[in-house]
Amino acid sequence: MLIALKTWLHKVSPSRDPLEAYQQTGEDVYIEILINTYSQDLFHFLKGQSDGVLAQDICQKTWLTVVEKRHLYRNQQTPKAWLFSIARNALLDEFKKQNRLCSLDEQFHEAAGEDKIENKEGAMYEAIIALPFLQREALSLQLEGFSLQEIAKITNSETETIKTRLRYAKQTLKQRLGDNHGK
């Protein structure tokens, strides 16, 4: 709430890219706008790929990287895509440190499976968590609203590879959930 008030008082133009403005000026108000705008989406994406504690750590590392490396931002991509690229790379680095990278293509990611949701969306959540990492990642990014080209850029993959991962993910979900969960 306090950050929202600060943003309101600074009368920042909403039409301007806050990441570009932060890159150019370094003013705190722009990083506050970025955090308010993207932190929930970023955390949600990371939690879908790991556990809650690791997701929080990676979120913090992502924001620190933005502060330290703001000069590297080029407005050829969306601010959200750049942030998600940083977060994904930090997550993969952490997996390498923990020697968990070799398990990315396994059917079940143990850390993410620790959290169980007991409601009508629980079956869908568990089915998504049970997807192999690369399929789950592509599906999560698509659910965040990224285009195929943006997902390819974030994951350093070819667009056709992303299409294949999404197709397999959707086929697997359809098989696991059946037709009773809709499309």
Summary of the structure (lengths in Angstrom):
residues: 183
radius of gyration: 17.6
end to end distance: 36.8
largest distance: 51.9
contacts: 502
relative contact order: 0.10
helix: 73%
strand: 0%
